[in-house]
Amino acid sequence: DAIISKDLNGVLTSWNKGAERMFGYTAEEIIGKPHAILFPEGRHQEESQLFDRLKRGERIEHYETVRIHKDGTAVDVALTLSPLKNERGEVVGASKTIRDITESKRAREAVRASEERFHLLADNVKQLIWMAEADGSTMWFNKRWFEFTGMTSEQIRMDAKSLHHPDHYDRITNSLRERAAQGQP
């Protein structure tokens, strides 16, 4: 994590090795410079609003935004800002812990895109498709399933047993539990 601090004018006053790795600037290059050097175009107002909250003594946790590396590339980050106070309790600056979330953000986006493709495919086939948890409780149905049965997701939540014929419910749910416990499809 990068750990930096700045005064009330936004001038950087400390810069750790994590910040050097994350943003490419050495402490000697950046301490004494305005923190705005790290902001992409259009993000200056955002930081001003955060700093106003900080001046009131608020702590801001896991605020996701973008900052700029020395080479000009964007870095997706999560910030935690804490007010720095003097001995009289007055806010005199801010301490920031910054975590690079670029990879986790890309991974979340890849999962979202994959789920979107799955739903597009599953909702446009003629077959009825559903997913269930290991205990047999259902968690997802494709669009065709709802069209075929005429049921709504609310009806299913209210009466999950209605998904199977009463004569088969115990056999089916027991089979699902056993197969899931054994790691079988």
C-alpha positions as CSV (number, residue, x, y, z in Angstrom):
1,D,0.0,0.0,0.0
2,A,1.0,3.6,-0.6
3,I,1.0,5.7,2.5
4,I,1.2,9.4,2.0
5,S,0.4,12.6,3.8
6,K,-0.4,16.2,2.8
7,D,-1.0,19.5,4.5
8,L,-4.2,21.5,4.3
9,N,-3.0,23.1,1.1
10,G,-2.6,19.7,-0.6
11,V,1.2,19.8,-0.5
12,L,2.7,16.3,-0.1
13,T,4.6,15.9,3.1
14,S,5.4,12.2,3.2
15,W,5.7,9.4,0.7
16,N,6.5,5.8,1.5
17,K,8.2,3.1,-0.7
18,G,4.8,1.6,-1.5
19,A,3.8,5.0,-3.1
20,E,7.1,5.0,-5.0
21,R,6.3,1.5,-6.5
22,M,2.6,2.5,-7.2
23,F,3.1,5.9,-8.8
24,G,6.8,5.9,-10.0
25,Y,7.9,9.0,-8.1
26,T,10.6,8.9,-5.5
27,A,10.0,10.7,-2.2
28,E,12.7,13.2,-3.2
29,E,10.9,14.0,-6.5
30,I,7.4,14.5,-5.0
31,I,7.5,15.7,-1.4
32,G,6.7,19.4,-1.4
33,K,4.7,19.2,-4.7
34,P,0.9,19.5,-4.8
35,H,-1.0,16.3,-4.5
36,A,-2.9,17.2,-7.7
37,I,0.0,15.9,-9.7
38,L,-1.6,12.4,-9.2
39,F,-5.1,13.4,-10.4
40,P,-6.4,12.6,-13.8
41,E,-8.2,15.4,-15.8
42,G,-11.6,16.0,-14.3
43,R,-10.9,14.5,-10.8
44,H,-9.8,17.6,-9.0
45,Q,-13.2,18.5,-7.7
46,E,-13.6,15.0,-6.3
47,E,-10.5,15.4,-4.1
48,S,-11.6,18.8,-3.0
49,Q,-14.9,17.4,-1.7
50,L,-13.1,14.6,0.1
51,F,-10.7,17.1,1.6
52,D,-13.6,19.3,2.8
53,R,-15.0,16.2,4.7
54,L,-11.6,15.5,6.1
55,K,-11.2,19.1,7.4
56,R,-14.4,18.5,9.4
57,G,-12.6,15.5,11.1
58,E,-14.3,12.8,9.1
59,R,-12.5,9.6,8.1
60,I,-13.2,8.3,4.6
61,E,-12.7,4.6,4.0
62,H,-12.4,2.5,0.8
63,Y,-13.2,5.3,-1.6
64,E,-12.6,4.0,-5.2
65,T,-11.2,6.4,-7.7
66,V,-8.4,6.8,-10.3
67,R,-4.9,8.3,-9.9
68,I,-2.1,8.8,-12.4
69,H,1.3,7.1,-12.5
70,K,4.4,9.1,-13.4
71,D,4.3,7.6,-16.8
72,G,0.8,8.8,-17.4
73,T,-1.1,5.5,-17.0
74,A,-4.2,5.4,-14.9
75,V,-4.1,3.4,-11.7
76,D,-7.5,2.3,-10.1
77,V,-7.2,2.8,-6.4
78,A,-9.1,2.5,-3.1
79,L,-8.3,5.3,-0.7
80,T,-8.6,5.6,3.0
81,L,-8.2,9.2,4.3
82,S,-7.7,10.1,7.9
83,P,-7.4,13.6,9.3
84,L,-4.0,14.5,10.9
85,K,-4.5,16.7,13.9
86,N,-2.1,18.8,16.0
87,E,-1.9,18.7,19.8
88,R,-4.9,21.1,20.1
89,G,-7.1,18.7,18.0
90,E,-7.1,20.9,14.9
91,V,-7.0,19.2,11.5
92,V,-3.6,20.2,9.9
93,G,-3.4,17.7,7.1
94,A,-4.4,14.2,5.9
95,S,-2.9,10.8,5.9
96,K,-3.9,8.5,2.9
97,T,-3.5,4.8,2.5
98,I,-3.9,3.9,-1.1
99,R,-4.3,0.4,-2.5
100,D,-3.9,-0.4,-6.2
101,I,-7.2,-2.2,-7.2
102,T,-6.5,-2.3,-10.9
103,E,-6.2,-6.1,-11.1
104,S,-9.2,-6.8,-8.8
105,K,-11.3,-4.3,-10.8
106,R,-10.3,-6.0,-14.1
107,A,-11.2,-9.4,-12.5
108,R,-14.6,-8.1,-11.3
109,E,-15.3,-6.8,-14.8
110,A,-14.3,-10.1,-16.4
111,V,-16.6,-12.0,-14.1
112,R,-19.4,-9.5,-14.8
113,A,-18.9,-9.8,-18.6
114,S,-18.8,-13.6,-18.3
115,E,-22.0,-13.7,-16.3
116,E,-23.6,-11.4,-18.8
117,R,-22.6,-13.7,-21.7
118,F,-23.9,-16.7,-19.8
119,H,-27.3,-15.1,-19.1
120,L,-27.6,-14.0,-22.7
121,L,-26.9,-17.5,-23.9
122,A,-29.0,-19.3,-21.2
123,D,-32.0,-17.0,-21.6
124,N,-32.1,-17.5,-25.4
125,V,-32.1,-21.3,-25.7
126,K,-35.3,-23.3,-25.9
127,Q,-34.4,-25.6,-23.0
128,L,-35.3,-25.0,-19.4
129,I,-32.2,-24.2,-17.4
130,W,-31.9,-23.8,-13.6
131,M,-29.2,-23.8,-11.0
132,A,-29.4,-25.1,-7.5
133,E,-27.3,-24.9,-4.3
134,A,-25.8,-28.1,-2.8
135,D,-28.8,-28.3,-0.4
136,G,-31.2,-28.4,-3.4
137,S,-32.5,-24.9,-3.0
138,T,-32.8,-23.2,-6.4
139,M,-30.9,-20.0,-7.1
140,W,-31.5,-19.2,-10.8
141,F,-33.8,-20.0,-13.6
142,N,-33.5,-19.0,-17.3
143,K,-36.2,-16.9,-19.0
144,R,-37.5,-19.9,-20.9
145,W,-38.2,-21.7,-17.6
146,F,-40.5,-18.8,-16.4
147,E,-42.2,-18.7,-19.8
148,F,-42.9,-22.4,-19.8
149,T,-44.1,-22.7,-16.2
150,G,-45.8,-19.4,-15.9
151,M,-44.3,-19.0,-12.4
152,T,-42.6,-15.9,-11.1
153,S,-39.5,-15.8,-9.0
154,E,-41.7,-14.6,-6.0
155,Q,-43.9,-17.7,-6.3
156,I,-40.7,-19.9,-6.3
157,R,-39.4,-18.2,-3.2
158,M,-42.8,-18.7,-1.5
159,D,-43.1,-22.4,-2.5
160,A,-39.9,-24.0,-3.7
161,K,-41.5,-27.5,-3.3
162,S,-43.8,-26.7,-6.2
163,L,-40.8,-27.0,-8.6
164,H,-41.1,-30.8,-8.5
165,H,-43.9,-33.2,-8.4
166,P,-44.7,-34.1,-4.8
167,D,-44.0,-37.8,-5.5
168,H,-40.5,-36.9,-6.6
169,Y,-39.4,-34.0,-4.4
170,D,-37.6,-36.0,-1.7
171,R,-35.8,-38.2,-4.2
172,I,-34.6,-35.3,-6.3
173,T,-33.4,-33.1,-3.5
174,N,-31.7,-36.0,-1.7
175,S,-30.0,-36.9,-5.0
176,L,-28.8,-33.4,-5.5
177,R,-27.4,-33.2,-2.0
178,E,-25.6,-36.5,-2.3
179,R,-24.1,-35.6,-5.7
180,A,-23.0,-32.2,-4.5
181,A,-21.4,-33.7,-1.4
182,Q,-19.4,-36.1,-3.7
183,G,-18.5,-33.4,-6.2
184,Q,-20.5,-35.1,-8.9
185,P,-22.6,-33.3,-11.6
